[in-house]
Structures are given as structure tokens and as C-alpha cells.
Amino acid sequence: MNHFFKQKHPYLAIIAVFLVVLLLGLAQLGSTVNPVPKNLPVLLVQADSGAKLPTGQEMNFGKTIQEKLTATPAQSNTVSPLQWTILGSEQEAMDAMNREQAYATIVIPADFSSKLTSLLSPQPSPSMITVYVNQGMNYNGATMANQVISQMLSGINAQVREQLLNQLAGRSGATLTIEQSKAFASPISVTTKTINTVGANSSNGNAPMVLTQLAWFGAMVTTLLLYTASQKAVQSGSRLHRLGIRAAQLVGGIVVTAAAAGSILLVTGQWLGLSIPHTGQVFMFLFFAGFVFFLLQTAIVSWLGMAGVPLFVLVFFFGAPVLSLPPQLLPAFSHDWLYSWIPLRFSIEGLRDLFYFGQGLNISGPIWTLSSIGAVGIVLILLSVLKKHREPAAAKQIEKTSQIALG
């Protein structure tokens, strides 16, 4: 026993375990331990034309609501949960949401004030605000934005009710009809509509991330097996020979990646019940993204050997938590140093467009980025033949034996 504890390994194990726990803890919790909504992009369409109160006063409740919604937080060190952009029409807002520029939109119609002031008359007419929730952009982000908007509109509803009741109290002999009493219970009726819905059996909108993670692991297995095969296939140190081996790796990568994409859709869609729209398009994009992942990983092992494999695992462990949240909820470090470059992100963005938007408005950017990554990967793979080649041990032994025999 004394001999065992005189060795350094038991003590190194304590340090190694701490470092592993620290690394994985940062990966899993560093970006998600306290996600607070901040600066979530939302839109406001304020079309209210105003109305005249019975007292003769001109009133525009839509503008008042706009001021309340977009007001800067009273505390200087507080970050607003929502970042407002004012647009001129509902169609502009829909176009912006279809381009993944906002999580939600509030639309205040032109007759908003006139219907609100009708509550002071015997024939009240309900006033309505429409809230569009852009669920496909990010399920969590859209849900948070909708919750904040609902809370804000609830408070505004109470303020408007009090303001109208004060107007009514100032009129001598004023009484409320049954219809007015019902209308004053909630002066503003809020209708919520979901667009670009994630639908059922979509893992709460995380289907693109799930497929991307599987494609990343599929590429990892493909990379390791084909790299091992390439090392065993090398029979000489000539660059032309090794270039042929690299070309064979690329061809093999195309075939296996296509099989991997099909396997992913078969297992998740047919066997596990994941809802996959536009199956053909999703297959092609998943095959494309998976092949880019293969090229990136193969480029790394071509230069670093098996020492580069831990990088693939770290990208997954750090990327998964970051990519599950809206970018606005991420700490500055995670957003700038992980989210901004991690390759899995671009696959998720492309698949999200195919799954939940289906108009092709948001897919060109991810395709160009992945294409650039793939092109660089191919160049690095081919250039790796310029590395100084170490002859396999068996080949060295054969050469040595031959020299002795001729000796």
C-alpha cells in the first residue's frame, strides 16, 4: 500500500477529476445557469388614429400604449427584457418575423381608440390588440417574449380601465349598463396568434438541434473510421500516394455521410415519431451539413492525428447548451466566443428554416457559411500530404530487413 501511495498518479487523479468537473460544469451550466430575457427583439405596429372623448378631449390610446411599452427602464442598471422596433404595417411585421428578425409583434388597429371610448357610451364595442408569436424562431425565446408582453398588456389594461372610469366618474348622473360593466372588466381584448409554429412531435422546437447533434456524432464516427483506414492504407511516403488516399477518404465520406443522413431521418422520423416536414429537402441539407462536419473533423485529424479528437467532444459539450437558448439570453462570453463561430449553429439555422418557415428566406446564409467551412476543410485535407510522413513500423521493419539481406 505504501508503494501505491508513493506514486504520483493517485494525487494527479484528484486534480484531473477537478479539472474535468470544472470543464464540463462550465460547458453545461456556464451559459444556462441563470437565463434572463434581455433585449429580445419584438415589433410594434401602432396604427391607431385616435378618437374624441365625450368631454371633447382628443385621445390616442395607441400612442399612450406605445410610450408605455417602449419606455426605458426606470433603473439605469436594468436591461429591458424586450427591444422594440416600430413598423408601419402588419405586413411589414409579418415579413420581418418570417425572416427571423423578431420573436413577437403587437398590432394596435386604427379603430383602437374609438372602440375604447365607446365603453363610455350605452353601446360599448370591444377594442382588440393582436399579438403574433413567432414560435419557429426559437421556442424558448418566443415563449419568454410572449410572457413579458402578456404581463405588460395586463398592467396597461388595468391602467386604461381606471382612466376610463375616471372619465365616467366626472360625468354627473352617469351609470353603467350591464354591457358596459362586462366591457370594463377587460377594456382591451388581447388575441394571441402563433405563426411559424413548431407543431407537435418536434421536441419543443428543438428538432433542428437534435438532428444536428446526431449529424455531428455521425461525422465523428465516419472521420475516425476512415482516418484509421487511411493510416493502414498508406504503403509509402510518396505524396502522390497519400493524395490518392485522401481522395479515397473524401469519396468514402460522401457515401457514409449520405447513409448517416438517411439513418438519422429513419430513426428519428419513422421509429421515434419526430415530425419531419419536407423530408427530401431535410435529407439533402442534413447530408450537406454532415459532410461539412466530416470535412472539418478530417482536416483536424489529418494535421493533429488522434490528438484532435477531444476537440470534437468539447465542441459538442460546449455547443449544446449554448444553442438551446436564444442568443439574447447568453452571457457575453458565451455569445462572442462560442455562439458566434460554433459550426453546429449554422446547421441548426438551416434546418430551422426548413422545419418551421419553409420559404427559403433564411437558408442562404447558413449554406454559404457551411460551404466556406467545407471548402477550407478540403484544402487543409489535401495540403496535409505535405506534412513530414512517418513510415509505418511494419514498413520500416521490411526496409530494414531488406537492407540486412542485401548487406
KEKE-3310 file (N, C-alpha, C; in steps of 0.2 Angstrom, whole numbers, plus 5000, padded with zeros to 4 digits):
npx = (5004:5010:5019:5010:5004:5015:5017:5014:5002:4989:4987:4987:4976:4966:4967:4965:4951:4945:4948:4941:4928:4926:4928:4917:4907:4907:4904:4891:4883:4888:4883:4869:4864:4858:4847:4841:4828:4833:4833:4826:4821:4807:4792:4782:4767:4759:4744:4734:4722:4716:4704:4689:4685:4670:4670:4676:4689:4704:4710:4723:4724:4732:4745:4748:4750:4760:4771:4771:4775:4787:4795:4810:4818:4816:4827:4843:4853:4846:4842:4832:4819:4814:4817:4812:4805:4798:4786:4777:4766:4756:4759:4773:4778:4775:4783:4796:4796:4795:4808:4815:4818:4812:4804:4791:4776:4766:4750:4742:4726:4718:4706:4707:4706:4694:4685:4688:4684:4671:4666:4662:4649:4632:4632:4644:4659:4670:4687:4702:4718:4731:4742:4756:4765:4781:4785:4793:4806:4813:4809:4809:4813:4803:4792:4796:4796:4782:4777:4782:4776:4763:4761:4765:4754:4743:4745:4744:4731:4724:4727:4721:4708:4705:4708:4697:4686:4688:4685:4672:4667:4668:4657:4641:4628:4630:4629:4632:4628:4623:4630:4641:4647:4652:4661:4670:4677:4687:4694:4703:4704:4715:4721:4730:4741:4749:4763:4773:4773:4780:4774:4767:4776:4789:4800:4798:4802:4815:4820:4828:4841:4843:4844:4855:4865:4866:4870:4883:4889:4888:4897:4908:4911:4912:4923:4934:4934:4937:4949:4957:4957:4964:4976:4981:4981:4991:5006:5017:5029:5027:5020:5011:5005:4999:4990:4981:4975:4969:4960:4952:4947:4939:4929:4924:4919:4908:4899:4897:4892:4880:4873:4872:4864:4852:4850:4848:4836:4828:4828:4824:4813:4804:4805:4805:4796:4797:4792:4795:4795:4795:4804:4813:4820:4825:4833:4843:4849:4854:4863:4872:4876:4881:4892:4900:4904:4911:4921:4928:4931:4940:4950:4956:4960:4969:4980:4983:4981:4975:4975:4967:4954:4948:4944:4932:4923:4923:4917:4904:4900:4901:4894:4880:4872:4873:4867:4854:4847:4840:4850:4850:4849:4861:4877:4889:4902:4899:4891:4900:4911:4908:4895:4895:4904:4903:4901:4890:4879:4876:4871:4859:4852:4849:4841:4831:4824:4819:4811:4802:4798:4799:4800:4812:4819:4829:4839:4850:4861:4866:4870:4880:4890:4892:4897:4909:4916:4917:4924:4937:4940:4942:4953:4963:4964:4969:4981:4987:4995:5008:5014:5027:5030:5028:5035:5026:5028:5029:5032:5045:5052:5052:5059:5071:5075:5077:5088:5097:5098:5103:5114)
npy = (4994:5006:5008:5010:5023:5031:5034:5046:5046:5044:5056:5065:5061:5067:5080:5079:5075:5086:5096:5090:5090:5104:5109:5102:5107:5120:5120:5114:5122:5135:5144:5143:5144:5154:5160:5175:5185:5197:5211:5205:5204:5213:5218:5232:5238:5252:5258:5266:5279:5288:5296:5306:5310:5311:5322:5331:5330:5326:5310:5297:5282:5272:5278:5281:5268:5264:5272:5268:5254:5255:5262:5267:5257:5262:5260:5263:5253:5242:5231:5231:5219:5217:5222:5235:5238:5249:5248:5251:5244:5229:5219:5222:5218:5205:5200:5203:5195:5182:5182:5179:5190:5195:5190:5192:5201:5216:5222:5236:5242:5253:5258:5258:5267:5273:5263:5260:5271:5270:5263:5271:5274:5269:5259:5249:5244:5231:5233:5229:5221:5213:5200:5193:5178:5172:5158:5148:5154:5153:5143:5144:5157:5164:5161:5167:5180:5182:5180:5191:5201:5199:5201:5215:5220:5217:5225:5237:5236:5237:5250:5258:5255:5261:5274:5276:5274:5285:5295:5293:5294:5308:5313:5319:5310:5298:5281:5264:5252:5235:5229:5238:5236:5223:5225:5234:5226:5220:5231:5230:5218:5205:5196:5182:5175:5162:5161:5152:5140:5127:5115:5098:5084:5089:5090:5101:5112:5109:5101:5104:5105:5093:5084:5090:5088:5074:5072:5078:5069:5057:5061:5062:5048:5043:5050:5046:5032:5031:5039:5030:5019:5025:5027:5014:5011:5017:5015:5019:5033:5043:5058:5058:5046:5047:5057:5051:5043:5052:5057:5046:5045:5056:5053:5041:5048:5055:5045:5038:5048:5051:5040:5041:5052:5048:5037:5044:5051:5040:5034:5044:5050:5039:5029:5035:5044:5058:5073:5077:5088:5091:5080:5076:5088:5091:5080:5082:5094:5090:5080:5088:5096:5087:5082:5093:5094:5082:5085:5096:5089:5079:5087:5092:5080:5076:5084:5085:5072:5058:5066:5077:5073:5075:5088:5088:5082:5092:5103:5098:5097:5110:5117:5112:5117:5131:5132:5129:5139:5156:5168:5180:5178:5173:5174:5187:5181:5168:5171:5178:5171:5158:5155:5163:5157:5143:5128:5120:5128:5134:5124:5121:5133:5132:5120:5124:5134:5126:5117:5125:5137:5137:5144:5147:5159:5161:5153:5154:5161:5152:5141:5146:5149:5136:5131:5138:5133:5120:5121:5126:5115:5105:5110:5110:5096:5091:5098:5092:5082:5087:5086:5080:5064:5050:5034:5019:5007:4993:4994:5000:4990:4980:4987:4988:4975:4971:4978:4972:4960:4962:4967)
npz = (5000:5004:4994:4983:4986:4986:4973:4960:4953:4960:4966:4956:4950:4958:4955:4941:4940:4946:4937:4925:4930:4932:4919:4912:4919:4917:4903:4903:4912:4912:4903:4905:4918:4923:4914:4909:4901:4890:4880:4870:4853:4847:4839:4835:4829:4827:4823:4827:4825:4834:4844:4849:4866:4876:4883:4874:4873:4864:4861:4860:4862:4858:4855:4868:4874:4866:4871:4884:4883:4876:4885:4893:4905:4923:4932:4930:4929:4924:4912:4898:4895:4883:4866:4856:4840:4829:4817:4801:4796:4797:4788:4785:4798:4798:4787:4793:4804:4797:4792:4803:4812:4823:4839:4842:4839:4842:4837:4835:4831:4819:4823:4837:4848:4846:4848:4861:4868:4866:4876:4885:4881:4879:4870:4870:4862:4859:4861:4852:4853:4844:4846:4839:4839:4836:4834:4828:4827:4839:4851:4865:4866:4860:4868:4881:4877:4874:4886:4894:4886:4889:4902:4903:4895:4903:4914:4908:4903:4915:4919:4909:4911:4923:4919:4910:4919:4927:4919:4917:4930:4931:4925:4928:4936:4929:4924:4923:4911:4909:4899:4898:4910:4909:4898:4904:4913:4906:4897:4886:4874:4871:4858:4854:4842:4835:4824:4811:4817:4829:4830:4834:4841:4839:4848:4856:4848:4846:4836:4825:4832:4838:4827:4821:4831:4830:4817:4819:4828:4820:4809:4816:4820:4807:4802:4811:4808:4794:4794:4802:4793:4782:4787:4789:4775:4770:4761:4757:4757:4748:4741:4731:4732:4745:4743:4734:4744:4752:4743:4742:4755:4755:4745:4752:4763:4757:4754:4766:4774:4767:4770:4783:4785:4780:4789:4801:4799:4797:4809:4819:4813:4808:4817:4830:4829:4827:4820:4804:4791:4773:4769:4759:4756:4769:4771:4761:4765:4778:4774:4767:4778:4787:4779:4778:4792:4793:4784:4791:4803:4798:4792:4804:4811:4801:4802:4816:4820:4831:4842:4840:4842:4855:4853:4846:4854:4864:4857:4856:4869:4874:4865:4864:4876:4873:4861:4863:4868:4866:4857:4864:4877:4882:4891:4889:4886:4882:4870:4862:4861:4859:4853:4842:4832:4832:4823:4823:4824:4812:4805:4812:4810:4797:4796:4804:4796:4786:4793:4801:4794:4780:4768:4762:4766:4775:4773:4765:4770:4781:4772:4764:4773:4779:4767:4765:4776:4773:4761:4765:4773:4764:4757:4767:4770:4759:4758:4769:4765:4763:4775:4785:4783:4793:4792:4793:4806:4802:4789:4790:4796:4786:4777:4784:4785:4772:4769:4777:4772:4759:4762)
capx = (5000:5014:5022:5005:5003:5021:5016:5010:4995:4983:4986:4985:4968:4962:4967:4962:4944:4943:4948:4936:4921:4926:4927:4911:4902:4907:4901:4884:4880:4891:4879:4862:4863:4853:4845:4836:4827:4835:4834:4823:4818:4800:4789:4775:4763:4754:4740:4728:4721:4714:4697:4687:4681:4663:4672:4679:4697:4707:4714:4725:4727:4738:4751:4750:4752:4767:4775:4772:4779:4794:4799:4817:4818:4817:4833:4849:4857:4842:4842:4825:4818:4812:4820:4806:4806:4791:4784:4771:4761:4756:4763:4780:4780:4775:4789:4801:4796:4797:4815:4818:4820:4808:4800:4784:4773:4760:4747:4736:4722:4717:4700:4708:4704:4687:4682:4689:4680:4664:4664:4658:4643:4627:4633:4651:4661:4676:4693:4706:4725:4733:4749:4759:4771:4785:4787:4798:4812:4816:4803:4810:4813:4796:4788:4798:4794:4775:4775:4783:4771:4756:4762:4764:4747:4739:4746:4741:4723:4721:4728:4716:4701:4705:4707:4690:4681:4688:4681:4665:4665:4667:4650:4636:4622:4632:4628:4635:4624:4626:4635:4647:4651:4656:4667:4675:4681:4694:4693:4707:4704:4721:4721:4737:4741:4756:4765:4778:4773:4784:4769:4768:4781:4795:4804:4798:4805:4822:4821:4834:4847:4843:4847:4862:4869:4866:4875:4890:4892:4889:4903:4914:4912:4915:4930:4938:4935:4940:4956:4961:4958:4969:4983:4983:4982:4997:5011:5024:5029:5026:5015:5005:5001:4995:4985:4976:4972:4965:4954:4948:4944:4933:4924:4921:4915:4902:4895:4895:4888:4873:4870:4871:4858:4846:4849:4845:4829:4824:4827:4821:4806:4800:4805:4804:4790:4799:4789:4799:4792:4799:4809:4818:4824:4829:4839:4849:4853:4857:4868:4877:4879:4885:4898:4904:4906:4916:4927:4931:4935:4945:4955:4959:4964:4974:4985:4984:4981:4970:4975:4962:4948:4944:4941:4926:4919:4922:4913:4898:4898:4900:4889:4873:4868:4873:4862:4847:4844:4840:4857:4850:4850:4868:4882:4893:4907:4896:4889:4905:4917:4905:4889:4897:4908:4902:4899:4883:4874:4874:4866:4853:4848:4846:4836:4825:4821:4816:4806:4796:4797:4798:4800:4819:4821:4834:4844:4856:4867:4869:4873:4886:4894:4894:4901:4915:4920:4919:4930:4943:4942:4945:4960:4968:4965:4974:4988:4991:5000:5014:5017:5033:5027:5032:5034:5023:5033:5030:5036:5052:5055:5053:5065:5077:5076:5079:5095:5102:5098:5107:5120)
capy = (5000:5012:5009:5013:5030:5034:5036:5052:5046:5045:5063:5068:5059:5072:5086:5078:5075:5093:5099:5088:5093:5111:5110:5100:5111:5126:5118:5113:5127:5142:5148:5142:5143:5160:5164:5180:5188:5204:5214:5201:5209:5212:5223:5236:5241:5256:5261:5270:5286:5292:5297:5311:5309:5315:5329:5335:5330:5321:5305:5292:5277:5268:5281:5280:5261:5263:5275:5264:5248:5256:5266:5265:5255:5267:5259:5264:5247:5237:5229:5229:5212:5217:5228:5237:5241:5252:5247:5255:5240:5222:5215:5223:5214:5198:5199:5203:5188:5177:5182:5178:5196:5196:5184:5193:5208:5218:5226:5240:5244:5260:5260:5256:5272:5274:5257:5261:5277:5268:5260:5277:5275:5263:5253:5248:5240:5229:5235:5222:5221:5206:5198:5187:5175:5169:5152:5144:5157:5150:5141:5147:5165:5167:5160:5172:5187:5182:5181:5198:5205:5197:5205:5222:5222:5216:5231:5243:5235:5240:5257:5260:5254:5266:5280:5277:5275:5292:5299:5292:5297:5315:5315:5319:5305:5293:5275:5259:5247:5228:5228:5242:5233:5217:5228:5237:5220:5220:5235:5228:5211:5203:5190:5179:5171:5159:5160:5148:5135:5121:5109:5093:5080:5092:5091:5108:5116:5108:5096:5105:5104:5086:5081:5092:5084:5067:5073:5079:5062:5053:5064:5060:5041:5042:5053:5041:5025:5032:5041:5024:5016:5029:5026:5007:5010:5021:5010:5023:5040:5047:5062:5056:5040:5049:5061:5046:5040:5057:5057:5040:5047:5061:5049:5037:5052:5057:5039:5036:5054:5051:5034:5043:5057:5043:5034:5049:5053:5034:5033:5050:5051:5034:5025:5038:5049:5065:5076:5080:5091:5092:5075:5077:5094:5090:5075:5085:5098:5086:5076:5093:5099:5081:5081:5098:5092:5077:5088:5099:5085:5076:5091:5092:5074:5075:5088:5083:5065:5057:5071:5082:5070:5078:5095:5087:5081:5098:5107:5096:5098:5117:5119:5110:5121:5137:5133:5128:5146:5162:5171:5186:5176:5171:5179:5190:5177:5163:5174:5181:5166:5151:5155:5167:5153:5136:5126:5117:5133:5135:5118:5122:5138:5130:5116:5128:5137:5120:5114:5129:5143:5134:5149:5148:5166:5161:5147:5155:5162:5145:5137:5150:5148:5129:5129:5140:5129:5114:5122:5126:5109:5101:5112:5108:5089:5090:5100:5088:5077:5090:5085:5075:5057:5045:5027:5014:5002:4987:4996:5002:4984:4977:4990:4986:4968:4971:4981:4967:4954:4964:4969)
capz = (5000:5004:4987:4979:4988:4984:4966:4959:4949:4964:4968:4949:4949:4961:4950:4934:4941:4947:4930:4921:4933:4930:4911:4910:4923:4913:4897:4904:4916:4912:4899:4906:4925:4925:4908:4910:4895:4889:4873:4865:4848:4846:4834:4837:4824:4830:4818:4830:4823:4839:4845:4854:4871:4876:4885:4868:4873:4859:4864:4856:4867:4854:4856:4875:4875:4863:4875:4890:4881:4874:4889:4896:4912:4927:4935:4925:4928:4922:4905:4896:4893:4876:4862:4852:4834:4827:4810:4799:4794:4799:4783:4787:4803:4796:4783:4797:4808:4793:4791:4810:4815:4829:4842:4843:4836:4844:4832:4838:4825:4818:4827:4844:4852:4845:4852:4869:4870:4865:4883:4889:4878:4881:4866:4870:4856:4861:4857:4852:4851:4842:4847:4835:4842:4831:4838:4825:4828:4845:4855:4872:4866:4859:4875:4885:4874:4875:4894:4896:4883:4892:4909:4901:4892:4908:4918:4904:4903:4922:4919:4904:4914:4928:4916:4908:4924:4930:4914:4918:4936:4930:4922:4933:4935:4924:4927:4919:4909:4910:4893:4899:4916:4906:4894:4909:4916:4902:4891:4880:4872:4868:4854:4853:4836:4834:4817:4810:4823:4829:4829:4839:4840:4837:4854:4858:4843:4846:4831:4821:4836:4839:4820:4820:4835:4828:4811:4821:4830:4814:4806:4821:4819:4800:4802:4814:4805:4788:4796:4803:4786:4778:4790:4787:4768:4767:4760:4755:4759:4742:4742:4726:4735:4751:4740:4732:4750:4754:4739:4744:4761:4753:4742:4757:4767:4754:4754:4773:4776:4764:4773:4790:4785:4779:4795:4806:4797:4798:4817:4822:4810:4807:4823:4836:4829:4826:4814:4799:4785:4768:4770:4754:4757:4775:4769:4757:4769:4783:4771:4766:4784:4789:4775:4780:4798:4791:4781:4796:4808:4795:4792:4810:4812:4796:4804:4823:4822:4836:4847:4838:4843:4861:4851:4843:4860:4868:4853:4857:4876:4875:4860:4865:4880:4870:4855:4865:4871:4861:4858:4868:4884:4883:4893:4883:4884:4878:4864:4857:4860:4857:4848:4835:4827:4833:4817:4823:4824:4805:4803:4816:4807:4790:4797:4807:4791:4783:4798:4803:4790:4773:4762:4760:4767:4780:4772:4761:4775:4783:4766:4762:4779:4779:4761:4766:4781:4769:4756:4769:4776:4758:4756:4773:4770:4753:4760:4774:4762:4763:4781:4785:4784:4797:4789:4797:4809:4798:4783:4792:4798:4780:4773:4787:4784:4765:4769:4780:4767:4754:4766)
cpx = (5004:5017:5016:5004:5009:5021:5012:5003:4989:4982:4985:4978:4964:4961:4964:4954:4941:4943:4942:4929:4921:4925:4920:4905:4901:4903:4893:4880:4882:4887:4871:4860:4858:4851:4839:4835:4829:4836:4831:4820:4811:4798:4783:4773:4758:4750:4734:4728:4718:4706:4695:4683:4675:4665:4675:4687:4699:4711:4716:4728:4732:4744:4753:4753:4759:4772:4777:4776:4786:4798:4805:4816:4820:4824:4838:4852:4853:4842:4835:4824:4817:4815:4815:4808:4799:4791:4778:4765:4761:4760:4770:4782:4780:4781:4795:4802:4797:4804:4819:4821:4817:4804:4793:4782:4767:4757:4741:4732:4721:4711:4700:4705:4696:4683:4682:4684:4672:4661:4661:4651:4638:4629:4641:4653:4668:4682:4698:4714:4727:4741:4751:4765:4775:4788:4793:4805:4816:4810:4803:4810:4806:4791:4790:4795:4786:4773:4776:4778:4764:4756:4761:4757:4742:4739:4743:4733:4720:4721:4722:4709:4700:4704:4700:4685:4682:4685:4674:4662:4664:4661:4645:4630:4624:4632:4631:4629:4627:4632:4642:4651:4655:4662:4672:4679:4687:4693:4697:4707:4711:4720:4728:4736:4748:4757:4771:4779:4778:4780:4771:4774:4788:4800:4804:4802:4813:4824:4827:4841:4848:4846:4854:4867:4871:4871:4882:4893:4893:4895:4909:4916:4915:4922:4935:4940:4939:4947:4960:4962:4963:4976:4985:4984:4988:5003:5018:5023:5028:5020:5009:5001:4996:4989:4979:4972:4967:4959:4949:4944:4938:4927:4920:4916:4908:4897:4892:4890:4881:4870:4868:4865:4852:4845:4846:4838:4825:4823:4823:4814:4802:4799:4803:4799:4791:4795:4794:4796:4797:4805:4814:4823:4829:4834:4844:4853:4857:4863:4874:4880:4884:4892:4903:4907:4912:4922:4931:4934:4940:4951:4959:4963:4970:4980:4987:4984:4975:4970:4970:4955:4944:4941:4934:4921:4918:4917:4906:4896:4897:4895:4882:4869:4868:4867:4855:4843:4844:4847:4856:4850:4857:4872:4886:4899:4905:4894:4894:4910:4914:4900:4891:4900:4906:4899:4892:4878:4871:4869:4859:4849:4845:4841:4830:4821:4816:4810:4800:4794:4795:4797:4807:4822:4827:4839:4850:4862:4870:4873:4879:4892:4897:4899:4908:4919:4922:4924:4937:4945:4945:4952:4965:4969:4970:4981:4991:4996:5007:5018:5023:5030:5031:5030:5031:5028:5034:5034:5043:5055:5056:5059:5072:5080:5079:5086:5100:5103:5103:5114:5126)
cpy = (5006:5013:5012:5020:5034:5037:5042:5052:5046:5052:5067:5067:5064:5078:5085:5078:5082:5096:5097:5090:5100:5112:5108:5104:5118:5125:5118:5118:5134:5146:5148:5142:5149:5163:5169:5184:5195:5206:5209:5205:5207:5218:5226:5239:5245:5260:5265:5277:5290:5293:5303:5309:5313:5322:5334:5334:5324:5316:5299:5287:5273:5271:5280:5273:5261:5266:5271:5257:5249:5261:5263:5263:5261:5267:5259:5258:5241:5237:5227:5222:5212:5223:5229:5240:5243:5251:5250:5250:5233:5218:5216:5219:5207:5196:5199:5197:5182:5176:5182:5184:5198:5190:5186:5200:5210:5223:5230:5243:5251:5262:5258:5261:5273:5269:5257:5266:5275:5264:5265:5278:5269:5257:5252:5243:5237:5231:5229:5224:5214:5205:5192:5185:5171:5163:5148:5148:5154:5149:5145:5155:5168:5166:5165:5179:5187:5183:5188:5202:5205:5201:5212:5224:5221:5222:5237:5242:5238:5247:5261:5260:5259:5273:5282:5278:5282:5297:5299:5295:5305:5318:5314:5314:5299:5286:5270:5254:5240:5227:5232:5239:5227:5220:5231:5232:5219:5224:5233:5221:5210:5196:5188:5174:5168:5158:5155:5143:5129:5115:5104:5088:5083:5094:5098:5113:5114:5102:5097:5104:5097:5083:5084:5089:5077:5067:5074:5073:5057:5055:5062:5052:5040:5045:5048:5035:5026:5035:5034:5020:5019:5028:5019:5006:5013:5016:5013:5030:5045:5051:5061:5050:5043:5054:5057:5044:5046:5058:5051:5041:5051:5057:5044:5042:5054:5051:5038:5042:5053:5045:5037:5048:5053:5040:5038:5050:5046:5033:5038:5050:5045:5030:5028:5044:5056:5068:5080:5082:5091:5087:5076:5082:5094:5085:5078:5090:5095:5082:5082:5095:5093:5081:5087:5097:5087:5080:5092:5095:5081:5080:5092:5086:5073:5079:5086:5076:5064:5062:5077:5080:5074:5085:5094:5086:5088:5103:5105:5098:5106:5120:5118:5115:5128:5138:5131:5134:5151:5165:5177:5184:5174:5176:5181:5185:5171:5165:5175:5175:5159:5152:5158:5163:5146:5133:5123:5122:5134:5130:5119:5127:5136:5125:5119:5131:5132:5118:5119:5135:5141:5138:5150:5155:5166:5156:5148:5157:5156:5141:5140:5149:5141:5128:5132:5136:5123:5115:5122:5119:5104:5103:5110:5100:5088:5092:5096:5083:5080:5089:5080:5069:5053:5038:5023:5009:4996:4989:4997:4995:4980:4980:4988:4979:4967:4973:4976:4962:4956:4966:4966)
cpz = (5000:4997:4982:4980:4987:4977:4965:4956:4954:4966:4961:4948:4952:4957:4944:4935:4942:4941:4925:4923:4931:4923:4909:4913:4919:4906:4898:4908:4915:4908:4900:4913:4927:4919:4910:4903:4895:4882:4868:4859:4846:4842:4837:4831:4827:4825:4820:4828:4828:4839:4850:4859:4872:4879:4880:4868:4867:4862:4859:4861:4864:4856:4864:4877:4872:4868:4882:4888:4879:4879:4892:4903:4917:4930:4929:4924:4926:4914:4903:4893:4885:4872:4856:4845:4831:4819:4808:4797:4797:4794:4784:4792:4802:4792:4788:4801:4803:4791:4798:4813:4821:4832:4842:4840:4840:4839:4835:4832:4824:4822:4834:4849:4852:4848:4859:4871:4870:4872:4887:4887:4880:4876:4865:4865:4859:4857:4858:4850:4849:4843:4843:4838:4837:4834:4835:4826:4833:4850:4862:4871:4864:4865:4880:4883:4875:4882:4896:4893:4887:4899:4908:4899:4898:4913:4914:4904:4910:4922:4914:4907:4919:4925:4913:4913:4927:4925:4915:4925:4936:4927:4927:4931:4930:4928:4921:4917:4910:4905:4895:4905:4913:4902:4899:4912:4913:4896:4885:4879:4868:4864:4852:4847:4836:4826:4817:4816:4823:4828:4835:4836:4837:4842:4856:4854:4843:4841:4827:4825:4837:4832:4819:4825:4833:4821:4814:4824:4824:4810:4810:4820:4812:4799:4805:4811:4798:4789:4797:4797:4782:4781:4789:4780:4766:4767:4758:4757:4754:4743:4737:4729:4741:4748:4737:4738:4752:4750:4740:4750:4759:4750:4747:4762:4764:4755:4761:4776:4774:4768:4780:4790:4784:4786:4801:4805:4798:4805:4820:4819:4810:4813:4829:4835:4828:4820:4810:4793:4780:4768:4765:4755:4764:4774:4766:4761:4775:4780:4770:4772:4787:4786:4777:4787:4797:4789:4786:4801:4804:4794:4798:4812:4807:4798:4811:4825:4827:4842:4846:4840:4849:4859:4849:4849:4864:4864:4855:4864:4877:4870:4861:4870:4877:4865:4857:4867:4865:4863:4863:4875:4886:4886:4888:4881:4879:4871:4859:4856:4858:4851:4842:4830:4827:4826:4817:4822:4817:4802:4806:4812:4800:4791:4800:4801:4787:4787:4799:4799:4783:4767:4759:4761:4771:4779:4769:4765:4778:4778:4764:4767:4779:4773:4762:4771:4777:4764:4759:4771:4770:4757:4761:4772:4764:4755:4765:4771:4762:4770:4780:4787:4788:4794:4795:4800:4805:4792:4784:4793:4791:4777:4777:4786:4777:4765:4772:4775:4761:4756:4764)
residu = (MET:ASN:HIS:PHE:PHE:LYS:GLN:LYS:HIS:PRO:TYR:LEU:ALA:ILE:ILE:ALA:VAL:PHE:LEU:VAL:VAL:LEU:LEU:LEU:GLY:LEU:ALA:GLN:LEU:GLY:SER:THR:VAL:ASN:PRO:VAL:PRO:LYS:ASN:LEU:PRO:VAL:LEU:LEU:VAL:GLN:ALA:ASP:SER:GLY:ALA:LYS:LEU:PRO:THR:GLY:GLN:GLU:MET:ASN:PHE:GLY:LYS:THR:ILE:GLN:GLU:LYS:LEU:THR:ALA:THR:PRO:ALA:GLN:SER:ASN:THR:VAL:SER:PRO:LEU:GLN:TRP:THR:ILE:LEU:GLY:SER:GLU:GLN:GLU:ALA:MET:ASP:ALA:MET:ASN:ARG:GLU:GLN:ALA:TYR:ALA:THR:ILE:VAL:ILE:PRO:ALA:ASP:PHE:SER:SER:LYS:LEU:THR:SER:LEU:LEU:SER:PRO:GLN:PRO:SER:PRO:SER:MET:ILE:THR:VAL:TYR:VAL:ASN:GLN:GLY:MET:ASN:TYR:ASN:GLY:ALA:THR:MET:ALA:ASN:GLN:VAL:ILE:SER:GLN:MET:LEU:SER:GLY:ILE:ASN:ALA:GLN:VAL:ARG:GLU:GLN:LEU:LEU:ASN:GLN:LEU:ALA:GLY:ARG:SER:GLY:ALA:THR:LEU:THR:ILE:GLU:GLN:SER:LYS:ALA:PHE:ALA:SER:PRO:ILE:SER:VAL:THR:THR:LYS:THR:ILE:ASN:THR:VAL:GLY:ALA:ASN:SER:SER:ASN:GLY:ASN:ALA:PRO:MET:VAL:LEU:THR:GLN:LEU:ALA:TRP:PHE:GLY:ALA:MET:VAL:THR:THR:LEU:LEU:LEU:TYR:THR:ALA:SER:GLN:LYS:ALA:VAL:GLN:SER:GLY:SER:ARG:LEU:HIS:ARG:LEU:GLY:ILE:ARG:ALA:ALA:GLN:LEU:VAL:GLY:GLY:ILE:VAL:VAL:THR:ALA:ALA:ALA:ALA:GLY:SER:ILE:LEU:LEU:VAL:THR:GLY:GLN:TRP:LEU:GLY:LEU:SER:ILE:PRO:HIS:THR:GLY:GLN:VAL:PHE:MET:PHE:LEU:PHE:PHE:ALA:GLY:PHE:VAL:PHE:PHE:LEU:LEU:GLN:THR:ALA:ILE:VAL:SER:TRP:LEU:GLY:MET:ALA:GLY:VAL:PRO:LEU:PHE:VAL:LEU:VAL:PHE:PHE:PHE:GLY:ALA:PRO:VAL:LEU:SER:LEU:PRO:PRO:GLN:LEU:LEU:PRO:ALA:PHE:SER:HIS:ASP:TRP:LEU:TYR:SER:TRP:ILE:PRO:LEU:ARG:PHE:SER:ILE:GLU:GLY:LEU:ARG:ASP:LEU:PHE:TYR:PHE:GLY:GLN:GLY:LEU:ASN:ILE:SER:GLY:PRO:ILE:TRP:THR:LEU:SER:SER:ILE:GLY:ALA:VAL:GLY:ILE:VAL:LEU:ILE:LEU:LEU:SER:VAL:LEU:LYS:LYS:HIS:ARG:GLU:PRO:ALA:ALA:ALA:LYS:GLN:ILE:GLU:LYS:THR:SER:GLN:ILE:ALA:LEU:GLY)
# end
